[in-house]
Amino acid sequence: MKKYTYTESKDTRSGFGAGLVEAGRKNKDVVALCADLVGSLKMGDFIKEFPERFVQVGIAEANMMGIAAGMTIGGKIPFTGTFANFSTGRVYDQIRQSIAYSDKNVKICASHAGLTLGEDGATHQILEDIGMMKMLPGMTVINPCDYNQTKAATMAIAEYEGPVYLRFGRPVIPVFTPADQEFVIGKAWMVNEGTDVSIFATGHLVWEAIKAGEKLAEMGISAEIINIHTIKPLDAEAVLKSVAKTGCVVSAEEHNRLGGLGDSIAQLLAQNTPLPMEYVAVNDSFGESGTPEQLMKKYGLDDAHIVAAVQKVLERKKALAK
């Protein structure tokens, strides 16, 4: 299996900030809006370089979505920025009516997603956002895995016509994908090929899946690890090709097990090739305060829990073969 190493760790939100500046340099129609969280969203460099293309809306997230939708009518490509909880749960009606239903070219960029927001606790940790957003007709949903991939995704969505939900986070994690990568919306990224089990991971859980894969290799288990950075549209071809080889599945995500990546994969399998599957996800609960590491461990989102899920699904696969 391919060994992944890294020389630095960065937060994915900084990848968004870097990508936003590059997108702004490439296209004068790219504009940015923020709901009083410029520092948290790493928008400072964009504002410094393009002050006339930035709108500070203040703590008025619903208004921000409406303003962004209106700006598209004049040909602008607005990127909205706030925490994931405020980017979805607080403003779902505005997104549904003014952006998704109207098919507006708005890029909804959401930081501090999932449990790894950390000490701010359950009121700020949203674990339902992927489900909420992927249910909106026409909405593309992207959840990149590290700094470089988030930067590339930010630049890619600027060139994509249609509403997008881009999800990223606060914690510092290893940077292990290429700096010069091409980000293709809707195309899964093969991390490691394997033959015994397919692990489909997204966001911060991709690195955990890589660590799990190394432990599984030491146990003689060959894990195929695929990074599903685009949850909608799902790369059905990549999923079905992988499971045809391995015969069982583990999904891994920093999200509620209801409505997330795992559910999308399960639906695809049910319609095409039902197979044993295990979820690594938050089990239908809210979060709480703690460090990202503490929360990932407590809620079963680390590499050890991925290994355990693989062992369980392999037992189910073995039982079916009898």
FENLIN-V173029 format. One record per residue. N is the residue number from 0. OMEGA is omega in degrees with one decimal (NA if undefined). Layout:
# FENLIN-V173029
[[N:OMEGA] [N:OMEGA]]
This chain:
# FENLIN-V173029
[[0:179.3] [1:177.8] [2:178.9] [3:177.7] [4:178.8] [5:179.6] [6:178.9] [7:176.0] [8:179.3] [9:175.1] [10:-179.2] [11:178.1] [12:176.1] [13:173.4] [14:175.3] [15:-179.5] [16:179.8] [17:179.3] [18:180.0] [19:178.1] [20:179.8] [21:177.5] [22:178.2] [23:178.5] [24:-177.8] [25:-172.2] [26:-177.7] [27:-179.6] [28:177.2] [29:177.5] [30:-178.0] [31:176.2] [32:179.7] [33:179.4] [34:173.0] [35:179.9] [36:-176.6] [37:-179.3] [38:-179.0] [39:-179.3] [40:178.3] [41:-179.8] [42:-173.0] [43:-178.7] [44:176.9] [45:-178.8] [46:179.9] [47:-176.8] [48:-177.0] [49:-176.4] [50:-178.6] [51:-179.5] [52:179.7] [53:177.0] [54:173.6] [55:-175.2] [56:-174.1] [57:-176.8] [58:-176.3] [59:-171.6] [60:179.2] [61:176.5] [62:-179.9] [63:179.8] [64:178.4] [65:178.0] [66:-179.7] [67:179.0] [68:179.5] [69:-178.8] [70:179.8] [71:-179.5] [72:177.4] [73:175.9] [74:179.0] [75:176.6] [76:-174.1] [77:172.2] [78:177.2] [79:-177.8] [80:169.4] [81:178.8] [82:-177.9] [83:179.2] [84:-179.3] [85:179.7] [86:-174.8] [87:-174.7] [88:-177.4] [89:-169.3] [90:-173.3] [91:179.9] [92:-179.8] [93:178.1] [94:-177.4] [95:-173.0] [96:-170.6] [97:-175.9] [98:-175.3] [99:-178.6] [100:-178.9] [101:178.8] [102:-179.6] [103:-174.9] [104:-178.4] [105:177.1] [106:-177.2] [107:-171.9] [108:-165.8] [109:178.6] [110:176.2] [111:-179.1] [112:173.7] [113:-178.2] [114:-170.1] [115:164.2] [116:169.4] [117:-166.5] [118:179.5] [119:169.4] [120:-167.8] [121:-177.9] [122:-179.2] [123:-180.0] [124:177.0] [125:-178.2] [126:-177.2] [127:-168.4] [128:179.7] [129:178.7] [130:179.9] [131:-173.3] [132:-178.0] [133:177.9] [134:179.4] [135:179.6] [136:176.2] [137:-178.0] [138:173.6] [139:-175.9] [140:-175.0] [141:-178.0] [142:-174.9] [143:-167.1] [144:-179.9] [145:-177.2] [146:-176.2] [147:-178.5] [148:177.5] [149:176.1] [150:-179.6] [151:179.6] [152:179.3] [153:178.6] [154:-178.6] [155:-176.2] [156:176.2] [157:-178.8] [158:-178.3] [159:-179.1] [160:177.9] [161:-178.5] [162:-178.2] [163:169.1] [164:-179.9] [165:-173.6] [166:177.8] [167:-168.6] [168:-175.1] [169:-170.7] [170:174.8] [171:-178.5] [172:-179.7] [173:174.1] [174:-171.8] [175:176.5] [176:-175.2] [177:178.4] [178:-176.3] [179:-175.3] [180:171.4] [181:179.7] [182:-180.0] [183:179.9] [184:177.6] [185:-178.2] [186:179.5] [187:-177.8] [188:179.3] [189:178.9] [190:178.3] [191:176.4] [192:179.4] [193:-174.0] [194:-171.8] [195:-176.1] [196:175.4] [197:174.6] [198:177.6] [199:-175.2] [200:178.7] [201:176.5] [202:-178.0] [203:-177.2] [204:177.3] [205:178.5] [206:176.7] [207:178.5] [208:177.7] [209:178.3] [210:177.5] [211:179.8] [212:177.9] [213:177.6] [214:179.5] [215:178.8] [216:177.8] [217:178.6] [218:-179.8] [219:-179.5] [220:-179.1] [221:-177.0] [222:171.2] [223:-176.4] [224:-178.3] [225:178.6] [226:176.5] [227:-179.5] [228:176.1] [229:-178.1] [230:173.9] [231:2.0] [232:179.4] [233:177.1] [234:-175.8] [235:-178.7] [236:-179.5] [237:179.9] [238:-176.0] [239:177.4] [240:-179.2] [241:-175.7] [242:175.8] [243:179.7] [244:-171.2] [245:177.6] [246:175.0] [247:-166.8] [248:165.1] [249:173.2] [250:-176.7] [251:-176.4] [252:176.4] [253:-171.3] [254:172.1] [255:178.2] [256:177.5] [257:172.5] [258:-175.9] [259:-179.9] [260:-178.0] [261:179.2] [262:178.0] [263:179.1] [264:179.8] [265:177.9] [266:178.2] [267:-179.9] [268:-179.4] [269:-178.2] [270:-173.5] [271:-174.7] [272:-178.6] [273:-177.3] [274:174.9] [275:-177.0] [276:174.5] [277:179.2] [278:163.6] [279:-174.2] [280:175.5] [281:-172.5] [282:173.0] [283:177.5] [284:171.2] [285:177.3] [286:178.6] [287:179.5] [288:178.5] [289:174.6] [290:177.3] [291:-179.3] [292:178.8] [293:-176.3] [294:178.4] [295:179.5] [296:-176.5] [297:-176.4] [298:170.9] [299:-175.3] [300:-178.6] [301:-176.3] [302:179.4] [303:179.5] [304:174.7] [305:176.9] [306:-179.9] [307:179.0] [308:177.3] [309:179.6] [310:-179.7] [311:-177.0] [312:176.7] [313:175.6] [314:177.8] [315:177.8] [316:-179.8] [317:-179.3] [318:179.9] [319:-177.2] [320:-178.0] [321:NA]]
